Amino acid sequence: MAVARRPGWAWRPVAHDPLLARAFHSCTVLRDRLYVFGGLSCGGAREPLGNAVTFDPAAGQVVQAGGPGGPRRSHHDAAPVGGRWLCVVGGWDGSRRVAAVAVLDAERGAWETWSAAPGSCAPAGLSSHTCTRLSDHELRVACREGGTRTQRRYGSVYTLRVDGPARTYSYREEGCHTASRSGHCAALLRTGGPQSGYQLLLFGGCNSPEVEVAGRWGPGHVQEEPVVASRLTEQLSQLVSSEQGSLEGPRGLRHHSCSVVGPFAVLFGGETLTRARDTVCNDLYIYDSRESCPDTWEDKERAGRRQINQKMVLLSLCRSKHETGRPSNLPLE
């Protein structure tokens, strides 16, 4: 795998607050702020947190949000809806995996109770899954569902319909399956060519380095909220174009972050199971979705799943000098 080394790329801390000291939480952009919810506190705690914290990048302020009444969750995911609601989907409540949806009304600063609509077919239980916003009425959940003792040996895909005015939600299982993934990430990216639209790609969460497609949509179906980061997009473009990418993505990576910047998916950190048990890494990968090259890309059906051989670049400048190995304190696998 090619390694990129470029001057001018360095980490800079932007916030330091005890309220942010947590793991296996969610971090969601809503109302020009980052909403950090739930997770496990430091010190090997096993009881999830139930509070939300906002970070205002412009003011550099960290404050608590939502007041009391928040559900205790870790290994969950969250998505913004209607520019008003933070929808917390599934997760670990301290004793079991749940599929319920909890909602924080950011406008009122209070938690609300939403109920499952008639006909909803909820998963058996969700943890370390992904929930991606397609519109203010539709989310896409990719998961390996199951209880605390048993889980399916494949991944499931659900469409989650949310109705803000009615305060209801409804699950529908899709016909496609994915590899059994846990702790993966998802990136909703544009597709080019004559059949332009969007596709949802899944990275990591299993030993395979392959990327899978968890959904495709044509123009007009996805309600996109583009991130304005033209300078960063240009910097990533220059960096990727100067390096020889690899067809093989990260293997055995989980619980990492994923940010979509223009046509790029940027994966950072997490645990890698290819070096030692639960080794925390600071690797950073860039996935370039701008072009499909016939000699380096392949889109095919394999065992009923859509998979892609991808070009990725690993940036060693973002790897720490000393990686930390530690025993797992996770209540989940």
Secondary structure, DSSP 4 states (H G I P E B T S, - for coil): --EE--TT---------GGG-EES-EEEEETTEEEEE--EETTT--SPP--EEEEETTTTEEEEES-S-PPP-BS-EEEEETTTEEEEEEEE-SSSEEEEEEEEETTTTEEE--EEPTT----S-BSS-EEEESSSSEEEEEE--B-SS-B-SSEEEEEEEEETTTTEEEEEEEEEEE---SS-EEEEEEE-SSS-EEEEEEE-SSS---EEEEEEE-TTTS-------HHHHHHHHHHHHTS--BS---SSEES-EEEEETTEEEEE--EETTTSTTEE---EEEEE-S---TTT-EEEEETTEEEEE--EEEEGGGS-SSPEE-----S--
